[in-house]
Amino acid sequence: MAATTQTKFLLTLTGLLAIVGYYQLNQYNALASQLETMPQKCEARASDLLKNRAAPAIHQTINLHSKAQPKAIRKPTKISSDNPAHSSTEEISKEQPKLQRFDESLEDIARRKYRFLLAKLDLSPAEKEHLLQLLIQREGVSLALRDAELFSDELNLDPNKVTDLQWDLNILDEKIADILDDSDNGERYALLKDSEHEQEEFNQYTLGVSGLFPLEQPQQETVLMSRLKHKQTFETALTEAGFNLEYPLSKAQQQSLLENLEQAAYRYKESFLDDVRPHLDHSNFPMDQYTMLENYTKTEFNQLVNNLREKVESRGVY
């Protein structure tokens, strides 16, 4: 029995070391590539941001998408699934996950982020391309909004900049929703559009295990979309618990809130793992797809709980 336990432990340790080694090698190669072009990219990014301080581009975008104007996008006509036409966006479903890069173009970001949406659409190549262009526009506005929220003082931005960008984002969401007129694709888009953090974690796990237990495309999609669905439930629980408020708490209130948040995070984690287990190999504990995901997820959620605790404690106690 002791020998069996030691063997399982050594197998688990060997597998984890292999995954860590493979991931670190990927990270090293990606970082080396980014560092070569980082000075030029930083200068270009800073230049673009400084130009945007006084540039009318964002107001031009608002005019183009003003609610007072009639919508220029009509809902696409569905085509038969036997249509032999194929566009480049259909190849997205065959790609392996890609980590974020410093030198990504907006199109790179959109194709990476929405690949499970683009691969599902029953649209003509022209209609898919039109949707892709809207997604690319949305990612550009989303990045500009993030910069405006984080660096408005440094860039001396107009106080209305954030409001204008948020308006642009809402207009683009409406246009995209007009195209995604069926509930499944509409829901898929709603889950993916603000999923940068979850996709980064998902990509790290998937690439980390690819050398030993590669996930097939349907498995990748199941893992990511299930994570995002349960994230939505978790965020609702946070709101209902008062997590996003900022006023100080009594000691008893703080303790109660922390307990509620930990319970919500535990339900989030367990519901997600229960959901994906039937879709992953779990026949060779501790060296299988599911066990590796379970271990990775536990580490992620320990960090999540720590972050939640820090934010609650930062509100202070009266």
DRENDO-1510 file (C-alpha; in Angstrom, 1 decimal, always signed):
<recs>
REC; n; res; u; v; w
REC; 1; MET; +0.0; +0.0; +0.0 .
REC; 2; ALA; +2.8; +2.4; +0.9 .
REC; 3; ALA; +4.6; +1.6; -2.3 .
REC; 4; THR; +1.5; +2.2; -4.3 .
REC; 5; THR; +0.9; +5.6; -2.6 .
REC; 6; GLN; +4.5; +6.6; -3.3 .
REC; 7; THR; +4.2; +5.6; -7.0 .
REC; 8; LYS; +1.0; +7.7; -7.4 .
REC; 9; PHE; +2.7; +10.6; -5.7 .
REC; 10; LEU; +5.8; +10.3; -7.9 .
REC; 11; LEU; +3.6; +10.1; -11.0 .
REC; 12; THR; +1.6; +13.1; -10.0 .
REC; 13; LEU; +4.7; +15.1; -9.2 .
REC; 14; THR; +6.3; +14.1; -12.5 .
REC; 15; GLY; +3.2; +15.1; -14.5 .
REC; 16; LEU; +3.0; +18.4; -12.8 .
REC; 17; LEU; +6.7; +19.2; -13.3 .
REC; 18; ALA; +6.3; +18.3; -17.0 .
REC; 19; ILE; +3.3; +20.6; -17.3 .
REC; 20; VAL; +5.1; +23.5; -15.5 .
REC; 21; GLY; +8.2; +23.0; -17.6 .
REC; 22; TYR; +6.2; +23.0; -20.9 .
REC; 23; TYR; +4.3; +26.1; -19.8 .
REC; 24; GLN; +7.4; +28.0; -18.7 .
REC; 25; LEU; +9.1; +27.2; -22.0 .
REC; 26; ASN; +6.1; +28.6; -23.9 .
REC; 27; GLN; +6.1; +31.7; -21.7 .
REC; 28; TYR; +9.8; +32.2; -22.2 .
REC; 29; ASN; +9.5; +32.0; -25.9 .
REC; 30; ALA; +6.6; +34.4; -26.0 .
REC; 31; LEU; +8.3; +36.8; -23.7 .
REC; 32; ALA; +11.5; +36.8; -25.7 .
REC; 33; SER; +9.6; +37.5; -28.8 .
REC; 34; GLN; +7.7; +40.4; -27.1 .
REC; 35; LEU; +10.8; +42.0; -25.7 .
REC; 36; GLU; +12.4; +42.3; -29.1 .
REC; 37; THR; +9.6; +44.7; -30.2 .
REC; 38; MET; +8.6; +46.2; -26.9 .
REC; 39; PRO; +10.4; +49.5; -27.1 .
REC; 40; GLN; +8.9; +50.4; -30.5 .
REC; 41; LYS; +5.4; +49.2; -29.5 .
REC; 42; CYS; +5.6; +51.2; -26.3 .
REC; 43; GLU; +6.5; +54.3; -28.2 .
REC; 44; ALA; +3.7; +53.7; -30.7 .
REC; 45; ARG; +1.2; +53.1; -28.0 .
REC; 46; ALA; +2.1; +56.2; -26.1 .
REC; 47; SER; +2.0; +58.2; -29.3 .
REC; 48; ASP; -1.5; +57.0; -30.1 .
REC; 49; LEU; -2.8; +57.7; -26.6 .
REC; 50; LEU; -1.4; +61.2; -26.7 .
REC; 51; LYS; -2.9; +61.9; -30.1 .
REC; 52; ASN; -6.3; +60.8; -28.7 .
REC; 53; ARG; -6.3; +63.5; -26.1 .
REC; 54; ALA; -7.4; +66.1; -28.6 .
REC; 55; ALA; -8.4; +64.0; -31.6 .
REC; 56; PRO; -12.0; +64.0; -32.6 .
REC; 57; ALA; -12.0; +60.3; -33.6 .
REC; 58; ILE; -14.1; +59.2; -30.7 .
REC; 59; HIS; -16.7; +61.8; -31.5 .
REC; 60; GLN; -16.7; +60.7; -35.1 .
REC; 61; THR; -17.5; +57.2; -33.8 .
REC; 62; ILE; -20.4; +58.5; -31.8 .
REC; 63; ASN; -21.8; +60.3; -34.8 .
REC; 64; LEU; -21.5; +57.2; -36.9 .
REC; 65; HIS; -23.4; +55.1; -34.4 .
REC; 66; SER; -25.8; +57.8; -33.1 .
REC; 67; LYS; -29.2; +56.4; -32.0 .
REC; 68; ALA; -30.8; +59.2; -34.0 .
REC; 69; GLN; -29.7; +57.6; -37.2 .
REC; 70; PRO; -31.4; +54.6; -38.7 .
REC; 71; LYS; -29.6; +51.3; -38.4 .
REC; 72; ALA; -27.5; +50.5; -41.4 .
REC; 73; ILE; -27.1; +46.8; -40.5 .
REC; 74; ARG; -29.9; +44.4; -41.4 .
REC; 75; LYS; -30.1; +41.0; -39.8 .
REC; 76; PRO; -28.4; +38.5; -42.0 .
REC; 77; THR; -30.3; +35.8; -43.9 .
REC; 78; LYS; -29.4; +32.4; -42.6 .
REC; 79; ILE; -27.9; +30.0; -45.1 .
REC; 80; SER; -28.1; +26.2; -45.2 .
REC; 81; SER; -25.4; +24.3; -43.3 .
REC; 82; ASP; -24.7; +22.3; -46.5 .
REC; 83; ASN; -23.5; +25.4; -48.2 .
REC; 84; PRO; -19.9; +24.5; -49.4 .
REC; 85; ALA; -18.7; +28.1; -48.9 .
REC; 86; HIS; -16.0; +28.5; -46.3 .
REC; 87; SER; -14.4; +31.6; -44.9 .
REC; 88; SER; -11.2; +32.2; -43.0 .
REC; 89; THR; -13.2; +32.6; -39.8 .
REC; 90; GLU; -14.3; +29.0; -39.9 .
REC; 91; GLU; -10.7; +27.9; -39.5 .
REC; 92; ILE; -10.7; +29.5; -36.0 .
REC; 93; SER; -12.3; +26.4; -34.5 .
REC; 94; LYS; -9.2; +24.4; -35.5 .
REC; 95; GLU; -6.7; +26.7; -33.8 .
REC; 96; GLN; -5.1; +25.9; -30.5 .
REC; 97; PRO; -5.5; +28.5; -27.7 .
REC; 98; LYS; -3.1; +31.4; -27.9 .
REC; 99; LEU; -1.8; +33.5; -25.0 .
REC; 100; GLN; -2.2; +37.2; -25.1 .
REC; 101; ARG; +0.8; +39.0; -26.7 .
REC; 102; PHE; +2.0; +42.6; -26.3 .
REC; 103; ASP; +2.1; +43.1; -30.1 .
REC; 104; GLU; -1.4; +41.7; -30.9 .
REC; 105; SER; -3.4; +43.6; -33.4 .
REC; 106; LEU; -7.1; +44.2; -32.8 .
REC; 107; GLU; -8.0; +41.5; -35.3 .
REC; 108; ASP; -5.7; +39.0; -33.5 .
REC; 109; ILE; -7.5; +39.8; -30.2 .
REC; 110; ALA; -11.0; +39.5; -31.8 .
REC; 111; ARG; -10.1; +36.2; -33.5 .
REC; 112; ARG; -8.6; +34.7; -30.3 .
REC; 113; LYS; -11.3; +35.9; -28.0 .
REC; 114; TYR; -14.4; +35.1; -30.1 .
REC; 115; ARG; -13.2; +31.9; -31.8 .
REC; 116; PHE; -15.8; +29.7; -30.3 .
REC; 117; LEU; -18.5; +32.2; -31.4 .
REC; 118; LEU; -17.2; +32.7; -34.9 .
REC; 119; ALA; -16.9; +28.9; -35.5 .
REC; 120; LYS; -20.6; +28.4; -34.6 .
REC; 121; LEU; -22.2; +30.9; -36.9 .
REC; 122; ASP; -24.4; +29.8; -39.8 .
REC; 123; LEU; -23.7; +32.9; -41.9 .
REC; 124; SER; -22.3; +33.6; -45.3 .
REC; 125; PRO; -18.6; +34.4; -45.5 .
REC; 126; ALA; -19.4; +38.1; -46.2 .
REC; 127; GLU; -21.7; +38.2; -43.2 .
REC; 128; LYS; -19.1; +36.6; -40.9 .
REC; 129; GLU; -16.6; +39.1; -42.1 .
REC; 130; HIS; -18.9; +42.0; -41.3 .
REC; 131; LEU; -19.4; +40.6; -37.8 .
REC; 132; LEU; -15.7; +40.2; -37.4 .
REC; 133; GLN; -15.2; +43.8; -38.3 .
REC; 134; LEU; -17.7; +44.9; -35.6 .
REC; 135; LEU; -15.9; +42.7; -33.0 .
REC; 136; ILE; -12.6; +44.3; -34.0 .
REC; 137; GLN; -14.1; +47.8; -33.5 .
REC; 138; ARG; -15.5; +46.7; -30.1 .
REC; 139; GLU; -12.1; +45.5; -28.9 .
REC; 140; GLY; -10.6; +48.8; -30.0 .
REC; 141; VAL; -13.2; +50.8; -28.0 .
REC; 142; SER; -12.9; +48.4; -25.1 .
REC; 143; LEU; -9.1; +49.0; -24.9 .
REC; 144; ALA; -9.5; +52.7; -25.2 .
REC; 145; LEU; -12.1; +52.7; -22.4 .
REC; 146; ARG; -9.8; +50.8; -20.2 .
REC; 147; ASP; -7.0; +53.3; -20.8 .
REC; 148; ALA; -9.3; +56.2; -20.2 .
REC; 149; GLU; -10.5; +54.7; -16.9 .
REC; 150; LEU; -6.9; +54.0; -15.7 .
REC; 151; PHE; -5.0; +56.9; -17.1 .
REC; 152; SER; -7.4; +59.8; -17.5 .
REC; 153; ASP; -5.4; +62.1; -15.2 .
REC; 154; GLU; -2.0; +61.2; -16.8 .
REC; 155; LEU; -3.4; +61.8; -20.3 .
REC; 156; ASN; -5.4; +64.9; -19.2 .
REC; 157; LEU; -8.5; +63.5; -20.9 .
REC; 158; ASP; -11.8; +65.3; -21.2 .
REC; 159; PRO; -14.1; +64.3; -18.2 .
REC; 160; ASN; -16.7; +63.0; -20.8 .
REC; 161; LYS; -14.2; +60.7; -22.5 .
REC; 162; VAL; -15.2; +57.6; -20.4 .
REC; 163; THR; -18.9; +58.3; -20.9 .
REC; 164; ASP; -18.4; +58.7; -24.7 .
REC; 165; LEU; -16.5; +55.5; -24.9 .
REC; 166; GLN; -19.0; +53.6; -22.9 .
REC; 167; TRP; -21.7; +54.9; -25.2 .
REC; 168; ASP; -19.7; +53.7; -28.2 .
REC; 169; LEU; -19.4; +50.3; -26.6 .
REC; 170; ASN; -23.1; +50.0; -26.0 .
REC; 171; ILE; -23.9; +51.0; -29.6 .
REC; 172; LEU; -21.5; +48.3; -30.9 .
REC; 173; ASP; -23.1; +45.7; -28.6 .
REC; 174; GLU; -26.5; +46.6; -30.0 .
REC; 175; LYS; -25.2; +46.2; -33.6 .
REC; 176; ILE; -23.6; +42.8; -32.8 .
REC; 177; ALA; -26.8; +41.7; -31.0 .
REC; 178; ASP; -28.8; +42.5; -34.2 .
REC; 179; ILE; -26.6; +40.1; -36.1 .
REC; 180; LEU; -26.6; +37.4; -33.4 .
REC; 181; ASP; -30.4; +37.1; -33.5 .
REC; 182; ASP; -30.7; +33.6; -32.0 .
REC; 183; SER; -30.5; +33.1; -28.3 .
REC; 184; ASP; -27.6; +30.6; -28.3 .
REC; 185; ASN; -25.2; +32.9; -30.1 .
REC; 186; GLY; -26.4; +35.9; -28.3 .
REC; 187; GLU; -25.7; +34.3; -25.0 .
REC; 188; ARG; -22.4; +33.0; -26.2 .
REC; 189; TYR; -21.4; +36.6; -27.1 .
REC; 190; ALA; -22.6; +38.0; -23.8 .
REC; 191; LEU; -20.4; +35.4; -22.0 .
REC; 192; LEU; -17.3; +36.0; -24.1 .
REC; 193; LYS; -17.2; +39.8; -24.4 .
REC; 194; ASP; -15.8; +40.5; -20.9 .
REC; 195; SER; -13.9; +37.2; -20.4 .
REC; 196; GLU; -10.2; +38.3; -20.8 .
REC; 197; HIS; -9.1; +37.1; -17.4 .
REC; 198; GLU; -10.9; +33.7; -17.6 .
REC; 199; GLN; -9.7; +33.1; -21.1 .
REC; 200; GLU; -6.1; +33.8; -20.1 .
REC; 201; GLU; -6.4; +31.2; -17.2 .
REC; 202; PHE; -8.1; +28.7; -19.6 .
REC; 203; ASN; -5.4; +29.1; -22.2 .
REC; 204; GLN; -2.6; +28.6; -19.7 .
REC; 205; TYR; -4.2; +25.4; -18.4 .
REC; 206; THR; -4.9; +24.1; -22.0 .
REC; 207; LEU; -1.5; +24.8; -23.3 .
REC; 208; GLY; +0.1; +23.4; -20.1 .
REC; 209; VAL; -1.5; +20.0; -20.4 .
REC; 210; SER; -1.3; +19.8; -24.2 .
REC; 211; GLY; +2.0; +17.9; -24.1 .
REC; 212; LEU; +0.5; +15.1; -22.0 .
REC; 213; PHE; -3.3; +15.3; -22.2 .
REC; 214; PRO; -4.3; +17.6; -25.1 .
REC; 215; LEU; -7.9; +18.7; -25.1 .
REC; 216; GLU; -9.9; +18.3; -28.3 .
REC; 217; GLN; -11.7; +21.3; -29.6 .
REC; 218; PRO; -15.2; +20.3; -28.2 .
REC; 219; GLN; -13.5; +19.8; -24.8 .
REC; 220; GLN; -11.9; +23.2; -24.9 .
REC; 221; GLU; -15.1; +24.9; -25.7 .
REC; 222; THR; -17.0; +23.0; -23.0 .
REC; 223; VAL; -14.4; +24.0; -20.3 .
REC; 224; LEU; -14.3; +27.7; -21.2 .
REC; 225; MET; -18.1; +28.2; -21.8 .
REC; 226; SER; -19.0; +26.3; -18.6 .
REC; 227; ARG; -16.5; +28.5; -16.6 .
REC; 228; LEU; -18.0; +31.7; -18.0 .
REC; 229; LYS; -21.6; +30.5; -17.2 .
REC; 230; HIS; -20.8; +29.8; -13.6 .
REC; 231; LYS; -18.8; +33.0; -13.4 .
REC; 232; GLN; -22.1; +34.9; -14.3 .
REC; 233; THR; -23.9; +33.2; -11.4 .
REC; 234; PHE; -21.0; +34.0; -9.1 .
REC; 235; GLU; -21.0; +37.7; -10.0 .
REC; 236; THR; -24.7; +37.8; -9.2 .
REC; 237; ALA; -24.0; +36.4; -5.8 .
REC; 238; LEU; -21.3; +39.0; -5.2 .
REC; 239; THR; -23.7; +41.8; -6.0 .
REC; 240; GLU; -26.4; +40.4; -3.8 .
REC; 241; ALA; -24.0; +40.1; -0.9 .
REC; 242; GLY; -23.0; +43.7; -1.2 .
REC; 243; PHE; -19.4; +43.0; -2.3 .
REC; 244; ASN; -19.2; +46.0; -4.6 .
REC; 245; LEU; -20.1; +48.6; -1.9 .
REC; 246; GLU; -17.4; +50.6; -0.3 .
REC; 247; TYR; -18.6; +51.8; +3.1 .
REC; 248; PRO; -16.9; +50.5; +6.3 .
REC; 249; LEU; -18.3; +47.4; +8.0 .
REC; 250; SER; -18.7; +46.3; +11.6 .
REC; 251; LYS; -16.6; +43.4; +12.6 .
REC; 252; ALA; -19.6; +41.1; +12.5 .
REC; 253; GLN; -20.7; +42.4; +9.1 .
REC; 254; GLN; -17.2; +41.9; +7.7 .
REC; 255; GLN; -17.0; +38.4; +9.0 .
REC; 256; SER; -20.5; +37.5; +7.6 .
REC; 257; LEU; -19.6; +39.0; +4.2 .
REC; 258; LEU; -16.3; +37.1; +4.0 .
REC; 259; GLU; -18.1; +33.8; +4.9 .
REC; 260; ASN; -20.8; +34.5; +2.2 .
REC; 261; LEU; -18.1; +35.3; -0.4 .
REC; 262; GLU; -16.1; +32.1; +0.4 .
REC; 263; GLN; -19.2; +30.0; +0.1 .
REC; 264; ALA; -20.1; +31.6; -3.2 .
REC; 265; ALA; -16.6; +31.0; -4.5 .
REC; 266; TYR; -16.8; +27.4; -3.3 .
REC; 267; ARG; -20.1; +26.9; -5.2 .
REC; 268; TYR; -18.6; +28.5; -8.3 .
REC; 269; LYS; -15.6; +26.2; -8.3 .
REC; 270; GLU; -17.5; +22.9; -7.5 .
REC; 271; SER; -20.4; +23.6; -9.9 .
REC; 272; PHE; -17.8; +24.3; -12.7 .
REC; 273; LEU; -15.8; +21.1; -12.0 .
REC; 274; ASP; -19.0; +19.0; -11.7 .
REC; 275; ASP; -20.2; +20.4; -15.1 .
REC; 276; VAL; -17.0; +19.6; -17.0 .
REC; 277; ARG; -16.0; +16.3; -15.4 .
REC; 278; PRO; -18.1; +14.1; -17.8 .
REC; 279; HIS; -16.5; +15.8; -20.8 .
REC; 280; LEU; -12.9; +15.1; -19.7 .
REC; 281; ASP; -10.9; +12.0; -19.2 .
REC; 282; HIS; -10.9; +11.1; -15.5 .
REC; 283; SER; -10.0; +7.4; -15.8 .
REC; 284; ASN; -6.3; +7.5; -14.8 .
REC; 285; PHE; -6.1; +9.4; -11.5 .
REC; 286; PRO; -4.0; +11.3; -10.7 .
REC; 287; MET; -2.7; +11.6; -14.3 .
REC; 288; ASP; -5.6; +12.6; -16.4 .
REC; 289; GLN; -7.3; +15.7; -17.9 .
REC; 290; TYR; -9.8; +16.2; -15.2 .
REC; 291; THR; -7.4; +15.8; -12.3 .
REC; 292; MET; -5.0; +18.3; -13.8 .
REC; 293; LEU; -7.9; +20.8; -14.3 .
REC; 294; GLU; -9.1; +20.2; -10.8 .
REC; 295; ASN; -5.7; +21.0; -9.3 .
REC; 296; TYR; -5.2; +24.0; -11.5 .
REC; 297; THR; -8.7; +25.3; -10.6 .
REC; 298; LYS; -8.1; +24.9; -6.9 .
REC; 299; THR; -5.0; +27.1; -7.1 .
REC; 300; GLU; -6.9; +29.7; -9.1 .
REC; 301; PHE; -9.8; +29.8; -6.7 .
REC; 302; ASN; -7.5; +30.0; -3.6 .
REC; 303; GLN; -6.1; +33.2; -5.2 .
REC; 304; LEU; -9.6; +34.4; -6.0 .
REC; 305; VAL; -10.7; +34.0; -2.4 .
REC; 306; ASN; -7.6; +35.9; -1.2 .
REC; 307; ASN; -8.4; +38.8; -3.6 .
REC; 308; LEU; -12.0; +38.9; -2.3 .
REC; 309; ARG; -10.8; +39.0; +1.3 .
REC; 310; GLU; -8.3; +41.8; +0.6 .
REC; 311; LYS; -11.0; +43.9; -1.0 .
REC; 312; VAL; -13.4; +43.4; +1.8 .
REC; 313; GLU; -10.8; +44.1; +4.5 .
REC; 314; SER; -9.7; +47.3; +2.6 .
REC; 315; ARG; -13.1; +48.8; +3.4 .
REC; 316; GLY; -12.2; +49.0; +7.0 .
REC; 317; VAL; -14.0; +48.3; +10.2 .
REC; 318; TYR; -15.8; +50.8; +12.4 .
</recs>
